[in-house]
């Protein structure tokens, strides 16, 4: 023996022991090298000798063997009734890698080493003596494992010298703590303790791994250090790293942190080359497939720390919508409601609640259909619509220099027209379904139609084209101080020109209403929010007054109301266009 135990052999901590039969039990009774009484208590210190002195005395006296008091700063592990080939024994040998010998019976092993008493879980008894925390066994009846630490116990070690592992006495505080946690704990851990369990994230990951489908496999490796299903402990280490990597993702630091708290941890793990290689092997074994929480996912998808199950965070989903969807909320004082416009292909389109919820639902479904719950979708919509970032109705289509075409925004100045790219910063809700090219294109059919409609009068044709231009622009209609009346025989195509303009403006931007209806109580509210109002076939009628008509064309404030709602005031920015066979009879 190359003096692996020499530092203990030089200490005066040794004595002899003899066997004493007590029924089926064999007790080891200590006695002094000089033949007198001795024990592990400090009062017998004067009777203790060095190892060599004990060996010499053993030859002179009828002693069964020699032993020593475990001094402070050292520990002694005894595993009874377990063969050397047992996976648990092999794991313990790897974990400590310190001097190891066969037990007195030959059917067990002893492991000796060093540890820092101050780092162990202890308490002071009534006499002020340090004792091992009551949460741990000193002698575990479930696995034949005994752990004795100098300064915490009065037990002695029966030394044999029958070497299994002739390694120097190692500093093994980490291994002792791990053994206490994995192999000597009286009750299973239930609640997280920062002092005991360290990093909370790692603790939660371990709890999650215990509960997953292959949780039993994980527990055998992590909790029990059982490597019986593997060719070597190195293979078992890599297998555990793979299980951890699935839950942490390819994060070597996190894998290392969790592995160190496992029953497989041993001194070899401190070798950087071995540790890095084993972790890399574990990550590679996942073939790029990790737990969903570590795979790419939108940030509104969260995961239960205990079970690992995914769920949708409503506040974060609402935040995601704000960041990924261009929309405006319009406070409509007239209709006393909130209108939602979503930006699509260069234009803001009016969306009903269920349409907007459909977009939000799709954000979740794109990740996982099974996570879609309409309650959360509805709740996220409420988060969005209660934001205080409204715009007023007057801010829509407010830029009078712009016309929105399908291929861009046409900016018109006194000298030229410039086509600019669409921008969500322009609050445009009317888009002409045509492309602006800036080049004149022959329109023989339209030209013939206009010639017939105007009886070849170029001045009237130019007037109509200018009026159409105003309709499809954002220019406030009241600037013209005019309304358009097309009067003539039936079936001459008057209403077709108005219908063409309505198609260019799009649904929701025009309304069909008779002249007399505009002057009625709720008629003013009917034209609210439209770009063009009027009738395509107005019958002959008498109009008693032109009060509302004058206000609309003059840009005056209008008093309006909807049935069952509070009255409001607004200025109509659109235009009036009527088609008829005869002019109405105006009362005033």
Backbone torsions as a table, in degrees:
resi	resn	phi	psi	omega
1	UNK	NA	124.9	-173.7
2	UNK	-85.0	52.7	173.7
3	UNK	54.8	32.5	178.9
4	UNK	-62.2	-30.1	-178.5
5	UNK	-105.1	15.0	-169.7
6	UNK	-58.5	-39.9	-177.1
7	UNK	-63.1	-32.1	175.7
8	UNK	-79.0	-34.9	-178.8
9	UNK	-63.3	-29.6	-178.6
10	UNK	-78.6	-16.1	-177.9
11	UNK	-81.2	148.7	175.9
12	UNK	-86.9	79.4	-178.6
13	UNK	-134.8	7.1	-170.1
14	UNK	-101.8	153.3	176.0
15	UNK	-158.1	-174.8	-179.1
16	UNK	-107.7	166.8	173.1
17	UNK	-146.0	154.6	178.1
18	UNK	-128.1	158.7	179.5
19	UNK	-83.4	145.6	174.8
20	UNK	-139.1	121.1	-176.7
21	UNK	-83.9	128.3	178.3
22	UNK	-130.9	83.4	-175.9
23	UNK	68.1	-122.9	178.8
24	UNK	-87.8	1.9	-174.3
25	UNK	-108.5	140.9	176.5
26	UNK	-110.1	118.8	179.6
27	UNK	-99.5	147.3	177.0
28	UNK	-104.3	113.4	-175.5
29	UNK	-102.8	118.9	-178.7
30	UNK	-77.8	147.4	170.7
31	UNK	-148.5	159.5	-173.0
32	UNK	-73.1	155.2	179.2
33	UNK	-61.3	-26.1	179.2
34	UNK	-85.9	-0.3	176.5
35	UNK	100.9	-8.8	-179.2
36	UNK	-89.1	-174.0	-179.6
37	UNK	-73.2	150.1	175.3
38	UNK	-152.5	177.5	178.5
39	UNK	-174.7	-174.4	-177.4
40	UNK	-91.0	-5.4	179.6
41	UNK	-74.4	149.2	-177.3
42	UNK	-58.4	-25.1	-177.8
43	UNK	-67.1	-15.1	178.7
44	UNK	-98.7	8.2	-174.1
45	UNK	-56.1	-34.9	-178.0
46	UNK	-65.8	-14.9	-179.1
47	UNK	-94.2	-7.4	-177.4
48	UNK	-83.0	149.9	-177.0
49	UNK	-132.2	-179.1	175.6
50	UNK	-80.3	172.2	-179.1
51	UNK	-61.7	-48.7	-177.5
52	UNK	-60.8	-38.4	179.1
53	UNK	-67.3	-36.5	179.1
54	UNK	-68.4	-40.0	179.4
55	UNK	-63.7	-42.6	179.1
56	UNK	-62.7	-42.2	-179.8
57	UNK	-68.4	-33.2	-178.3
58	UNK	-63.0	-35.1	-179.3
59	UNK	-70.4	-25.2	-178.2
60	UNK	-89.8	-22.9	-174.8
61	UNK	-117.6	161.2	-178.7
62	UNK	-84.0	73.2	-179.1
63	UNK	-106.8	144.3	178.1
64	UNK	-78.9	-25.6	-179.3
65	UNK	-178.8	-175.1	178.1
66	UNK	-119.6	158.2	179.5
67	UNK	-151.1	176.6	179.8
68	UNK	-147.3	153.6	174.4
69	UNK	-74.2	134.1	-180.0
70	UNK	-76.2	110.6	-176.3
71	UNK	-75.6	161.2	178.1
72	UNK	-61.3	134.3	-177.9
73	UNK	98.1	0.1	-180.0
74	UNK	-130.0	161.9	177.2
75	UNK	-138.3	165.2	-179.9
76	UNK	-139.9	126.2	177.3
77	UNK	-112.4	133.6	179.6
78	UNK	-125.2	120.4	176.2
79	UNK	-115.0	111.4	-176.0
80	UNK	-94.2	155.4	168.9
81	UNK	53.2	39.1	179.5
82	UNK	-138.2	132.0	-177.0
83	UNK	-75.7	160.7	-178.3
84	UNK	-64.5	-26.9	-178.1
85	UNK	-84.9	-4.7	-179.8
86	UNK	-61.6	134.7	-179.2
87	UNK	-55.7	-35.9	179.8
88	UNK	-65.9	-42.5	178.1
89	UNK	-63.5	-44.3	179.4
90	UNK	-61.2	-39.0	178.4
91	UNK	-64.6	-42.3	179.6
92	UNK	-66.1	-37.7	177.5
93	UNK	-62.7	-42.8	178.3
94	UNK	-67.0	-38.9	-176.5
95	UNK	-63.7	-44.0	-174.2
96	UNK	-95.2	-40.2	179.5
97	UNK	47.8	42.7	179.5
98	UNK	-121.2	176.8	-176.9
99	UNK	-52.7	128.5	-178.6
100	UNK	-135.7	140.9	178.5
101	UNK	-138.8	165.0	174.9
102	UNK	-75.2	151.9	179.4
103	UNK	-75.5	175.5	-179.6
104	UNK	-58.8	-41.7	-178.2
105	UNK	-75.7	-18.8	-176.4
106	UNK	84.4	-5.7	-178.5
107	UNK	-103.0	16.5	179.1
108	UNK	-153.3	-174.5	-179.4
109	UNK	-135.3	155.7	172.5
110	UNK	-118.4	136.0	174.6
111	UNK	-122.0	131.1	178.9
112	UNK	-118.6	148.5	178.1
113	UNK	-173.3	-171.1	-178.1
114	UNK	-113.2	153.6	174.8
115	UNK	-156.6	159.2	-179.9
116	UNK	-93.4	109.0	-175.8
117	UNK	-60.0	-32.9	-176.4
118	UNK	-67.9	-19.4	-178.7
119	UNK	-93.0	-3.3	-178.1
120	UNK	-90.0	153.4	178.5
121	UNK	-73.7	109.7	-175.5
122	UNK	-135.3	172.9	172.9
123	UNK	-150.6	162.8	179.0
124	UNK	-100.0	131.7	179.3
125	UNK	-81.1	-173.2	-175.3
126	UNK	-61.2	-25.5	-179.0
127	UNK	-94.2	3.7	179.9
128	UNK	84.9	7.9	179.4
129	UNK	-85.4	139.9	178.1
130	UNK	-72.1	138.4	177.4
131	UNK	-134.8	153.9	176.6
132	UNK	-66.7	138.5	179.1
133	UNK	-49.1	137.7	-175.7
134	UNK	-67.5	-8.7	178.6
135	UNK	-73.8	-9.1	-174.8
136	UNK	-122.3	147.4	171.5
137	UNK	-78.0	147.6	165.4
138	UNK	-94.6	-29.7	176.0
139	UNK	-133.2	104.3	-175.1
140	UNK	-84.2	116.1	-178.2
141	UNK	-72.5	-9.4	-175.1
142	UNK	-92.0	-18.5	-176.9
143	UNK	-137.7	13.1	177.3
144	UNK	60.0	29.2	-177.8
145	UNK	-108.5	132.5	176.6
146	UNK	-124.3	137.2	-179.6
147	UNK	-132.9	118.3	-178.7
148	UNK	-122.7	134.0	-176.0
149	UNK	-121.3	132.2	179.1
150	UNK	-60.9	131.7	-178.0
151	UNK	96.8	-13.0	178.8
152	UNK	-116.2	-9.8	-174.3
153	UNK	-145.3	159.1	176.3
154	UNK	-103.8	8.2	-178.8
155	UNK	-72.6	154.8	175.5
156	UNK	-118.0	161.3	-179.7
157	UNK	-102.1	128.1	175.6
158	UNK	-85.8	106.1	-173.3
159	UNK	-84.7	138.0	-179.5
160	UNK	-116.1	-33.9	-176.6
161	UNK	78.0	5.2	179.1
162	UNK	-83.6	87.0	-165.9
163	UNK	-69.9	135.0	170.3
164	UNK	-107.7	-46.8	-179.1
165	UNK	-132.3	108.4	-174.9
166	UNK	-91.1	63.4	-179.8
167	UNK	-105.4	150.2	176.5
168	UNK	-59.6	158.9	177.8
169	UNK	-66.9	114.4	-173.1
170	UNK	-91.3	150.6	170.3
171	UNK	-74.7	111.2	-168.1
172	UNK	-128.4	35.0	-178.8
173	UNK	-57.7	-44.6	-178.6
174	UNK	-61.8	-41.0	-179.7
175	UNK	-68.1	-36.4	177.8
176	UNK	-65.2	-45.8	178.7
177	UNK	-60.7	-41.6	179.5
178	UNK	-64.4	-41.3	179.9
179	UNK	-65.4	-41.0	175.8
180	UNK	-59.4	-45.3	-176.0
181	UNK	-69.6	-41.9	-173.2
182	UNK	-92.1	-29.0	-169.5
183	UNK	-122.9	-10.5	-175.2
184	UNK	-125.3	8.1	-177.9
185	UNK	-76.8	133.6	-178.3
186	UNK	-75.5	-39.1	-179.3
187	UNK	-125.8	150.3	-179.5
188	UNK	-69.8	142.4	177.5
189	UNK	-65.3	134.0	179.7
190	UNK	-115.3	-53.9	-178.0
191	UNK	-107.1	151.0	-179.4
192	UNK	-70.2	138.3	174.7
193	UNK	-132.3	120.9	-177.5
194	UNK	-60.7	-41.3	-178.1
195	UNK	-65.7	-37.3	-175.9
196	UNK	-88.2	-40.6	-170.3
197	UNK	-103.4	-6.7	176.9
198	UNK	69.0	-131.7	-175.2
199	UNK	-59.9	125.3	-177.5
200	UNK	-67.1	-39.7	-178.9
201	UNK	-60.6	-42.7	178.6
202	UNK	-65.2	-39.9	178.2
203	UNK	-61.0	-43.9	-179.8
204	UNK	-65.5	-37.5	178.4
205	UNK	-64.3	-42.6	178.8
206	UNK	-61.8	-44.8	178.2
207	UNK	-59.6	-41.3	179.5
208	UNK	-64.8	-42.4	-178.9
209	UNK	-65.9	-32.8	178.1
210	UNK	-65.6	-27.4	-174.2
211	UNK	-95.5	-10.5	-176.9
212	UNK	-76.1	176.2	-171.9
213	UNK	-56.3	-40.7	178.7
214	UNK	-97.8	32.9	-178.6
215	UNK	-60.0	-35.9	179.3
216	UNK	-63.7	-39.8	177.6
217	UNK	-62.8	-42.3	179.0
218	UNK	-63.9	-45.6	-177.7
219	UNK	-63.5	-37.7	178.9
220	UNK	-60.6	-39.9	-179.4
221	UNK	-80.4	-51.6	-172.6
222	UNK	-73.7	-48.2	-175.4
223	UNK	-84.6	-40.3	-172.6
224	UNK	-102.0	-17.0	-175.6
225	UNK	65.1	26.8	-177.5
226	UNK	-81.6	111.0	-178.0
227	UNK	-108.2	18.7	-174.2
228	UNK	-62.9	-22.1	-179.5
229	UNK	-89.6	10.2	-175.1
230	UNK	-129.9	156.9	-178.3
231	UNK	-71.4	-25.6	179.9
232	UNK	-157.4	168.6	178.2
233	UNK	-68.9	-29.7	177.9
234	UNK	-61.5	-39.3	176.8
235	UNK	-65.9	-39.4	178.4
236	UNK	-65.8	-39.6	177.2
237	UNK	-58.3	-46.5	-178.9
238	UNK	-64.7	-37.6	179.4
239	UNK	-64.8	-42.0	178.3
240	UNK	-65.5	-40.1	177.6
241	UNK	-60.3	-37.9	179.0
242	UNK	-65.2	-42.4	178.5
243	UNK	-63.2	-42.2	179.5
244	UNK	-67.6	-42.5	-177.9
245	UNK	-60.7	-35.3	179.0
246	UNK	-57.4	-36.2	-175.9
247	UNK	-89.6	-30.9	-178.1
248	UNK	-92.3	-18.8	-169.3
249	UNK	83.3	179.6	-177.6
250	UNK	-74.2	66.3	-176.5
251	UNK	-118.6	93.2	-175.7
252	UNK	-56.3	-39.0	-178.3
253	UNK	-64.9	-42.8	179.7
254	UNK	-66.8	-40.4	178.8
255	UNK	-63.1	-44.1	178.9
256	UNK	-60.3	-45.4	-178.0
257	UNK	-60.0	-44.3	-178.7
258	UNK	-73.4	-39.3	179.8
259	UNK	-60.0	-37.7	-177.8
260	UNK	-62.5	-22.8	178.9
261	UNK	-93.5	5.8	-178.4
262	UNK	-90.8	164.1	178.6
263	UNK	-69.8	-13.7	-179.4
264	UNK	-85.3	-9.7	-177.6
265	UNK	-60.4	137.4	-180.0
266	UNK	-152.1	174.8	-176.2
267	UNK	-61.0	-33.3	-178.5
268	UNK	-60.0	-26.8	-179.2
269	UNK	-63.1	-22.3	-179.5
270	UNK	-76.0	-10.4	174.0
271	UNK	-74.1	115.9	-173.4
272	UNK	-58.8	-41.7	-178.6
273	UNK	-64.0	-41.9	-179.7
274	UNK	-67.7	-44.7	-177.6
275	UNK	-61.9	-49.0	-177.2
276	UNK	-65.2	-39.5	-180.0
277	UNK	-66.1	-42.4	-178.9
278	UNK	-66.2	-42.6	178.3
279	UNK	-63.5	-42.7	179.2
280	UNK	-62.5	-38.9	177.9
281	UNK	-63.3	-41.7	178.7
282	UNK	-63.6	-42.3	178.4
283	UNK	-64.6	-44.3	179.3
284	UNK	-60.5	-32.9	-178.0
285	UNK	-66.3	-18.1	178.8
286	UNK	-80.4	-13.2	178.3
287	UNK	52.8	37.9	176.5
288	UNK	77.6	2.8	179.6
289	UNK	-105.6	116.1	-178.5
290	UNK	-124.5	174.9	176.4
291	UNK	-57.5	145.8	-176.3
292	UNK	-53.7	-31.0	-178.2
293	UNK	-66.6	-18.9	-179.6
294	UNK	-105.9	-7.4	175.1
295	UNK	-84.8	167.0	-179.9
296	UNK	-64.6	130.3	179.8
297	UNK	-158.1	152.2	177.8
298	UNK	-63.6	150.2	-171.4
299	UNK	-70.3	-12.2	177.4
300	UNK	-80.4	-6.7	173.3
301	UNK	-87.1	118.5	179.0
302	UNK	-115.5	168.3	-176.2
303	UNK	-132.1	134.7	177.8
304	UNK	-63.6	124.2	-175.3
305	UNK	-64.1	-27.9	-177.4
306	UNK	-85.8	-45.0	-175.0
307	UNK	-101.4	-18.1	-177.8
308	UNK	79.8	1.8	-177.8
309	UNK	-73.5	141.8	-179.0
310	UNK	-81.1	148.7	173.8
311	UNK	-151.0	165.2	-177.5
312	UNK	-99.4	126.8	174.2
313	UNK	-88.2	114.5	-176.1
314	UNK	-61.7	-49.2	179.5
315	UNK	-59.3	-38.5	179.7
316	UNK	-73.0	-32.0	175.4
317	UNK	-64.0	-43.7	177.8
318	UNK	-61.4	-40.8	177.6
319	UNK	-63.0	-40.4	179.7
320	UNK	-62.3	-42.0	178.7
321	UNK	-62.2	-43.9	-179.9
322	UNK	-59.4	-35.8	-175.5
323	UNK	-83.7	-26.4	-172.5
324	UNK	-111.0	-6.8	-179.7
325	UNK	-124.7	127.1	176.3
326	UNK	-88.4	119.7	-178.7
327	UNK	-151.5	163.6	172.5
328	UNK	-133.1	144.6	175.1
329	UNK	-104.0	123.5	-175.6
330	UNK	-111.0	119.3	176.5
331	UNK	-81.9	109.5	-176.6
332	UNK	-95.9	99.8	-178.3
333	UNK	-67.7	-28.5	180.0
334	UNK	-67.2	-51.2	-178.2
335	UNK	-91.4	1.0	175.8
336	UNK	53.2	47.2	-179.7
337	UNK	-147.9	-175.8	-179.8
338	UNK	-117.4	122.5	178.8
339	UNK	-102.8	141.6	-178.1
340	UNK	-114.1	122.8	178.6
341	UNK	-114.3	129.2	179.3
342	UNK	-110.7	136.1	-177.1
343	UNK	-77.4	119.8	180.0
344	UNK	-135.9	121.8	172.7
345	UNK	50.2	44.9	173.8
346	UNK	87.5	9.4	-176.9
347	UNK	-149.4	146.9	176.4
348	UNK	-86.9	123.2	-179.0
349	UNK	-106.3	140.6	178.6
350	UNK	-72.2	127.4	-177.8
351	UNK	-117.2	135.4	168.9
352	UNK	-76.9	163.3	-178.5
353	UNK	-56.1	-43.4	-176.9
354	UNK	-67.7	-28.1	176.6
355	UNK	-69.5	-43.1	179.0
356	UNK	-67.4	-37.7	176.5
357	UNK	-64.0	-31.6	177.5
358	UNK	-63.3	-37.4	177.0
359	UNK	-66.7	-45.5	-179.3
360	UNK	-62.9	-42.4	177.9
361	UNK	-58.3	-40.2	-177.4
362	UNK	-66.7	-32.4	176.8
363	UNK	-57.9	-41.0	179.7
364	UNK	-72.7	-45.6	-176.0
365	UNK	-63.1	-30.5	178.7
366	UNK	-62.2	-26.0	176.9
367	UNK	-91.3	-51.5	-178.1
368	UNK	-160.1	112.5	-179.7
369	UNK	-56.0	-34.9	-174.3
370	UNK	-71.2	-12.9	179.4
371	UNK	-89.4	-5.9	-178.1
372	UNK	-71.5	121.3	173.9
373	UNK	-133.2	119.1	-172.5
374	UNK	-62.9	-25.0	176.3
375	UNK	-61.4	-42.3	179.4
376	UNK	-70.6	-36.0	177.6
377	UNK	-62.7	-46.4	179.7
378	UNK	-63.7	-40.7	-179.2
379	UNK	-65.3	-38.4	178.8
380	UNK	-67.0	-35.6	176.2
381	UNK	-63.1	-38.4	177.1
382	UNK	-63.3	-38.7	176.6
383	UNK	-58.0	-43.5	-175.4
384	UNK	-70.6	-46.9	-173.8
385	UNK	-75.8	-7.5	174.8
386	UNK	-99.8	5.2	172.1
387	UNK	-66.2	146.8	-178.1
388	UNK	-96.6	48.0	-179.7
389	UNK	-120.7	48.4	-178.9
390	UNK	-76.8	159.1	166.8
391	UNK	-120.5	158.0	-179.6
392	UNK	-87.6	161.7	178.1
393	UNK	-57.2	-35.6	-177.3
394	UNK	-66.9	-19.2	-179.3
395	UNK	-79.8	-14.0	177.4
396	UNK	-77.1	136.7	176.7
397	UNK	52.7	38.2	-174.0
398	UNK	-86.1	-17.9	-177.6
399	UNK	-82.8	107.6	-173.9
400	UNK	-75.2	-10.9	-179.1
401	UNK	-88.1	-5.6	-171.6
402	UNK	-112.2	142.9	167.3
403	UNK	-126.1	128.3	-176.0
404	UNK	-90.5	111.4	174.5
405	UNK	-103.7	166.3	-176.9
406	UNK	-65.6	-21.0	-178.8
407	UNK	-108.2	8.2	176.5
408	UNK	155.7	-177.8	180.0
409	UNK	-102.5	119.0	180.0
410	UNK	-89.8	115.4	178.0
411	UNK	-97.6	120.2	-175.5
412	UNK	-105.1	126.7	174.8
413	UNK	-119.3	-180.0	-178.6
414	UNK	-65.6	-25.6	-173.9
415	UNK	-108.5	-25.4	-177.4
416	UNK	-157.4	-179.7	177.0
417	UNK	-130.8	125.9	-176.3
418	UNK	-119.2	130.2	178.6
419	UNK	-92.8	121.3	179.8
420	UNK	-113.7	158.5	178.9
421	UNK	-64.2	154.2	174.1
422	UNK	-61.4	151.7	177.5
423	UNK	-146.9	132.2	177.1
424	UNK	-66.4	-11.7	177.8
425	UNK	-74.6	-17.3	177.1
426	UNK	-91.1	115.9	-175.1
427	UNK	-84.2	73.7	-177.9
428	UNK	-105.1	128.2	178.4
429	UNK	-113.0	0.9	178.7
430	UNK	-120.7	120.8	178.7
431	UNK	-126.7	125.3	178.7
432	UNK	-72.7	123.7	-175.1
433	UNK	-77.3	49.8	179.1
434	UNK	-143.0	161.2	176.3
435	UNK	-99.9	139.3	176.2
436	UNK	-91.1	124.9	-179.3
437	UNK	-107.8	-22.0	-177.6
438	UNK	80.1	4.3	-179.5
439	UNK	-119.9	143.8	176.5
440	UNK	-72.3	134.3	178.9
441	UNK	-121.2	131.9	179.9
442	UNK	-59.0	133.4	177.9
443	UNK	-130.9	69.4	-174.3
444	UNK	-62.0	-35.8	-179.0
445	UNK	-67.3	-47.2	179.6
446	UNK	-64.5	-38.5	-179.8
447	UNK	-62.2	-43.6	179.2
448	UNK	-64.2	-39.6	179.8
449	UNK	-62.3	-46.7	-179.1
450	UNK	-65.4	-36.5	178.4
451	UNK	-63.4	-41.7	179.6
452	UNK	-68.6	-42.5	-176.7
453	UNK	-63.6	-37.1	-174.4
454	UNK	-101.1	5.2	-177.3
455	UNK	55.7	34.8	175.8
456	UNK	76.3	9.7	-179.7
457	UNK	-82.3	104.2	-175.9
458	UNK	-64.0	-31.7	179.8
459	UNK	-66.4	-41.5	178.5
460	UNK	-69.1	-40.1	178.5
461	UNK	-60.0	-43.4	178.8
462	UNK	-64.5	-39.2	177.9
463	UNK	-60.8	-44.5	179.7
464	UNK	-63.7	-41.9	179.9
465	UNK	-64.6	-39.4	177.9
466	UNK	-65.9	-39.8	179.6
467	UNK	-65.3	-41.1	176.6
468	UNK	-61.3	-40.9	179.3
469	UNK	-60.2	-40.4	176.9
470	UNK	-64.9	-41.2	-178.5
471	UNK	-58.6	-43.4	-174.9
472	UNK	-85.9	-1.5	177.2
473	UNK	-95.3	-177.2	175.5
474	UNK	-99.4	7.4	-178.4
475	UNK	-64.0	134.3	-179.8
476	UNK	-65.0	124.0	-173.5
477	UNK	-59.8	-32.0	-176.9
478	UNK	-68.3	-13.1	175.4
479	UNK	-64.2	-27.1	-177.6
480	UNK	-77.2	-23.8	-175.9
481	UNK	58.0	30.1	-174.8
482	UNK	-142.2	159.3	167.4
483	UNK	-129.7	159.3	-176.7
484	UNK	-106.6	126.7	173.6
485	UNK	-118.8	119.2	173.0
486	UNK	-101.0	112.5	-175.7
487	UNK	-116.9	129.1	177.3
488	UNK	176.5	179.2	-179.9
489	UNK	-59.9	159.5	178.1
490	UNK	-71.1	158.9	177.8
491	UNK	58.9	36.4	176.4
492	UNK	-108.4	2.7	175.5
493	UNK	92.6	11.7	-179.3
494	UNK	-60.5	-49.0	-175.4
495	UNK	-70.1	-22.0	-179.7
496	UNK	-66.1	-36.3	179.0
497	UNK	-66.3	-42.4	177.2
498	UNK	-64.5	-39.6	178.9
499	UNK	-63.5	-36.5	177.8
500	UNK	-61.7	-44.1	-179.5
501	UNK	-65.4	-38.9	178.7
502	UNK	-62.7	-39.0	177.5
503	UNK	-64.8	-37.1	178.1
504	UNK	-66.6	-38.0	-179.0
505	UNK	-73.5	-34.1	178.9
506	UNK	92.5	157.5	-177.5
507	UNK	-60.9	144.3	179.5
508	UNK	89.5	-11.6	-177.8
509	UNK	-105.6	2.7	176.9
510	UNK	-144.2	163.9	178.2
511	UNK	-146.0	139.3	174.4
512	UNK	-90.5	117.6	-177.0
513	UNK	-151.4	136.3	178.8
514	UNK	-73.5	158.2	-179.8
515	UNK	-57.2	-46.6	-176.6
516	UNK	-64.7	-32.4	-179.5
517	UNK	-67.6	-31.3	178.9
518	UNK	-64.9	-35.0	-179.0
519	UNK	-79.0	-10.7	-179.4
520	UNK	-73.6	172.9	-173.1
521	UNK	-56.8	-47.7	-175.6
522	UNK	-100.6	5.2	-178.8
523	UNK	-66.4	-36.8	-179.5
524	UNK	-60.7	-41.4	178.9
525	UNK	-67.7	-26.3	-177.5
526	UNK	-65.5	-33.2	-177.5
527	UNK	-86.7	-6.6	-177.4
528	UNK	-57.9	130.4	175.2
529	UNK	81.9	4.0	-179.7
530	UNK	-102.6	159.9	177.2
531	UNK	-93.8	-27.4	-177.7
532	UNK	-141.7	132.4	178.6
533	UNK	-134.1	147.5	178.4
534	UNK	151.2	-177.3	-176.6
535	UNK	-116.0	142.5	177.9
536	UNK	-87.9	-11.9	-179.8
537	UNK	-155.0	73.6	-176.1
538	UNK	-81.1	127.3	179.7
539	UNK	-75.6	160.9	177.7
540	UNK	-64.8	130.3	-179.9
541	UNK	-153.8	168.2	175.7
542	UNK	-103.2	131.7	178.9
543	UNK	-107.7	115.5	-174.2
544	UNK	-69.0	-34.9	-178.8
545	UNK	-150.3	162.8	-178.2
546	UNK	-121.7	28.8	-174.8
547	UNK	-60.2	-55.6	-177.8
548	UNK	-67.1	-39.3	-179.8
549	UNK	-58.4	-44.5	-179.3
550	UNK	-65.1	-38.9	179.2
551	UNK	-66.2	-39.5	-179.6
552	UNK	-64.2	-50.2	-176.9
553	UNK	-74.2	-18.7	179.9
554	UNK	-94.4	-6.5	179.0
555	UNK	78.3	21.8	179.6
556	UNK	-82.1	162.0	177.6
557	UNK	-69.7	134.9	-178.1
558	UNK	-108.3	140.0	174.1
559	UNK	-95.5	125.8	-176.1
560	UNK	-140.3	161.3	176.2
561	UNK	-156.1	152.2	172.1
562	UNK	-109.1	152.8	-177.8
563	UNK	-57.8	129.9	176.9
564	UNK	75.6	7.9	-178.8
565	UNK	-126.1	164.2	-178.1
566	UNK	-70.4	140.6	179.2
567	UNK	-68.2	158.3	-178.5
568	UNK	-151.0	171.0	177.4
569	UNK	-121.0	147.8	177.9
570	UNK	-159.3	165.2	173.8
571	UNK	-110.4	127.0	-177.9
572	UNK	-81.6	121.3	-177.3
573	UNK	-98.4	-1.7	-178.7
574	UNK	-90.0	-160.1	-177.1
575	UNK	-130.3	159.7	178.2
576	UNK	-110.4	136.2	-178.7
577	UNK	-144.2	123.6	179.9
578	UNK	-127.0	140.2	173.7
579	UNK	-116.9	138.0	-175.6
580	UNK	-160.4	161.8	176.1
581	UNK	-84.2	-34.8	177.6
582	UNK	-136.5	149.6	176.9
583	UNK	-66.6	144.4	175.8
584	UNK	-69.2	164.0	177.1
585	UNK	-93.4	116.5	-177.3
586	UNK	-90.0	125.3	-175.3
587	UNK	-64.3	-34.5	-178.2
588	UNK	-113.0	NA	NA
